[in-house]
Amino acid sequence: MLQMTQEWMEQDKALREQYSKNLKIGEEILYLSWQDCQDTGTTVEEIINATEQGMIDYSLKKTEMPAKIGIHPMQDSLMHAMPAYLPDQYACGIKWGSNFPDNRKLFGVTNTNCQIIYNDALTGMPMAIMDATWITELRTPATALVSIKYGGNLDATTWGMIGCGIQGKANVRMIEHMLPKLEKIYIYDVFEQAMDDLIAIDQPQVNAEIVKCSSYEELVKSAEIITSAIPIAHVPNPPVKDEWVSKGQTLVCLDCHTTYEDAVYKRADKYYQDSIEEHALLATYGVYPNGLPTITGETGEAAAGVVPARESKDELVIFNNVGMATEDMMCARIIFDRALEQGLGVKLPMWGSTKGMK
Ligand SMILES: NC(=O)c1ccc[n+]([C@@H]2O[C@H](COP(=O)([O-])OP(=O)(O)OC[C@H]3O[C@@H](n4cnc5c(N)ncnc54)[C@H](O)[C@@H]3O)[C@@H](O)[C@H]2O)c1
């Protein structure tokens, strides 16, 4: 548990006073849609930096963030409750996020959907309810980029993306922020249309040539660094064979152990998780039926320099980042500040006509 110190309280009071000029905290809530989040003009660099700080602060134990709990109404679906408090940042709130892999097919709506309730850390009052699909779309590739920063070769000319949905597209759009020398981006998805859609949307936005692969094997044997984001299977049936993966590669898993055969994780020279506690909880849900490999440390620890990052070009380095609320709240703080300054969103009354109990 992390409690308010005098120093944090002074800092928070000053910020609260500033916010109070534009929002009656305790009487109204700012509602921010996906479009409002986008309209704040928050840049990819800001999201990458905020995400990295969220990962570091978590690993240095400067935050309060319990492992996410969840419910799973449909086959392979998840709904996760993700609270976090980052006292240094006056950021506090909860994300309620879901992934239902059959949504598009069955109901014609997106598979991923998330909201954040963003709170005042001094009173617990909600200050904003904001879309968090926009934040999730960007901060998740940002976790991959932070991983690549510490575990990859930044001169790499080849990178691969397995899974071409929302995450696949966003990862492709953002990759050159960390790997500016890329010449080829290899992609693979079981649905050909998803690859074609990705190319149509993303090719005009990146310099490297996007190459459609005809198999996992082709992609894995072509790319120095690979990011994967396919639906997390509750009974894993990994499509990528151990023999296709080489020493020296960097694998960033945004989908737990869904993509690679278990032997790959077990022979990694370095294996990081974003939150060891989080993955230990996932293990109790049966996500890791073959057990976990030896853990080198947390991704944020590698970023903070308290555990070694990649040490030689021959190492097989793997990151398993399931996503953390500290990253979301860091980004939510930027969005909230900007939206309030710019007058974006809609203010909703908390109490109707009664104003609540005084
Ligand atoms: N780590 C994190 O912080 C984080 C955040 C958001 C999403 N995710 C995870 O990333 C994954 C993808 O999320 P999304 O929002 O892009 O979903 P999405 O539904 O938009 O995309 C998934 C894509 O994977 C493809 N696919 C399905 N099975 C496949 C397979 N076996 N091989 C190759 N491609 C396959 C689908 O055709 C689809 O294009 C999910 O597992 C989600 O839970 C992780």
The ligand as an SDF file (V2000), in Angstrom:
LIG
                    3D

 44 48  0  0  0  0  0  0  0  0999 V2000
   -0.3280   -6.4650  -23.7110 N   0  0  0  0  0  0  0  0  0  0  0  0
   -1.1820   -5.4970  -23.7520 C   0  0  0  0  0  0  0  0  0  0  0  0
   -1.0350   -4.4780  -23.0900 O   0  0  0  0  0  0  0  0  0  0  0  0
   -2.3500   -5.5990  -24.6760 C   0  0  0  0  0  0  0  0  0  0  0  0
   -3.1850   -4.5080  -24.9220 C   0  0  0  0  0  0  0  0  0  0  0  0
   -4.2070   -4.6290  -25.8650 C   0  0  0  0  0  0  0  0  0  0  0  0
   -4.4040   -5.8420  -26.4940 C   0  0  0  0  0  0  0  0  0  0  0  0
   -3.5920   -6.9030  -26.1830 N   0  0  0  0  0  0  0  0  0  0  0  0
   -3.7720   -8.2130  -26.7960 C   0  0  0  0  0  0  0  0  0  0  0  0
   -3.3280   -8.1420  -28.1510 O   0  0  0  0  0  0  0  0  0  0  0  0
   -4.0630   -9.1040  -28.9040 C   0  0  0  0  0  0  0  0  0  0  0  0
   -4.6290   -8.4380  -30.1470 C   0  0  0  0  0  0  0  0  0  0  0  0
   -5.4630   -7.3530  -29.7770 O   0  0  0  0  0  0  0  0  0  0  0  0
   -6.1820   -6.4710  -30.9000 P   0  0  0  0  0  0  0  0  0  0  0  0
   -6.8740   -5.3740  -30.2000 O   0  0  0  0  0  0  0  0  0  0  0  0
   -5.2100   -6.1600  -31.9780 O   0  0  0  0  0  0  0  0  0  0  0  0
   -7.2350   -7.5280  -31.4240 O   0  0  0  0  0  0  0  0  0  0  0  0
   -7.8860   -7.6330  -32.8720 P   0  0  0  0  0  0  0  0  0  0  0  0
   -9.0200   -8.5620  -32.7070 O   0  0  0  0  0  0  0  0  0  0  0  0
   -8.1160   -6.2860  -33.4490 O   0  0  0  0  0  0  0  0  0  0  0  0
   -6.7490   -8.3520  -33.7680 O   0  0  0  0  0  0  0  0  0  0  0  0
   -6.3410   -9.6710  -33.6280 C   0  0  0  0  0  0  0  0  0  0  0  0
   -5.7840  -10.1270  -34.9800 C   0  0  0  0  0  0  0  0  0  0  0  0
   -5.1870  -11.4160  -34.8050 O   0  0  0  0  0  0  0  0  0  0  0  0
   -5.5460  -12.2060  -35.9220 C   0  0  0  0  0  0  0  0  0  0  0  0
   -5.4110  -13.5940  -35.5100 N   0  0  0  0  0  0  0  0  0  0  0  0
   -6.2860  -14.3460  -34.7850 C   0  0  0  0  0  0  0  0  0  0  0  0
   -5.7450  -15.5460  -34.5450 N   0  0  0  0  0  0  0  0  0  0  0  0
   -4.5250  -15.5490  -35.1320 C   0  0  0  0  0  0  0  0  0  0  0  0
   -3.5020  -16.4960  -35.2450 C   0  0  0  0  0  0  0  0  0  0  0  0
   -3.5970  -17.7050  -34.6750 N   0  0  0  0  0  0  0  0  0  0  0  0
   -2.3830  -16.1740  -35.9440 N   0  0  0  0  0  0  0  0  0  0  0  0
   -2.2490  -14.9610  -36.5310 C   0  0  0  0  0  0  0  0  0  0  0  0
   -3.1950  -14.0000  -36.4610 N   0  0  0  0  0  0  0  0  0  0  0  0
   -4.3120  -14.3090  -35.7700 C   0  0  0  0  0  0  0  0  0  0  0  0
   -6.9550  -11.7910  -36.2670 C   0  0  0  0  0  0  0  0  0  0  0  0
   -7.2530  -12.1150  -37.6050 O   0  0  0  0  0  0  0  0  0  0  0  0
   -6.8750  -10.2790  -36.0390 C   0  0  0  0  0  0  0  0  0  0  0  0
   -6.4830   -9.6100  -37.2200 O   0  0  0  0  0  0  0  0  0  0  0  0
   -5.1230   -9.6790  -27.9470 C   0  0  0  0  0  0  0  0  0  0  0  0
   -4.6240  -10.8700  -27.4010 O   0  0  0  0  0  0  0  0  0  0  0  0
   -5.2240   -8.6360  -26.8530 C   0  0  0  0  0  0  0  0  0  0  0  0
   -5.6580   -9.1850  -25.6250 O   0  0  0  0  0  0  0  0  0  0  0  0
   -2.5720   -6.7970  -25.3170 C   0  0  0  0  0  0  0  0  0  0  0  0
  1  2  1  0
  2  3  2  0
  2  4  1  0
  4  5  1  0
  4 44  2  0
  5  6  2  0
  6  7  1  0
  7  8  2  0
  8  9  1  0
  8 44  1  0
  9 10  1  0
  9 42  1  0
 10 11  1  0
 11 12  1  0
 11 40  1  0
 12 13  1  0
 13 14  1  0
 14 15  2  0
 14 16  1  0
 14 17  1  0
 17 18  1  0
 18 19  2  0
 18 20  1  0
 18 21  1  0
 21 22  1  0
 22 23  1  0
 23 24  1  0
 23 38  1  0
 24 25  1  0
 25 26  1  0
 25 36  1  0
 26 27  1  0
 26 35  1  0
 27 28  2  0
 28 29  1  0
 29 30  1  0
 29 35  2  0
 30 31  1  0
 30 32  2  0
 32 33  1  0
 33 34  2  0
 34 35  1  0
 36 37  1  0
 36 38  1  0
 38 39  1  0
 40 41  1  0
 40 42  1  0
 42 43  1  0
M  CHG  2   8   1  16  -1
M  END
$$$$
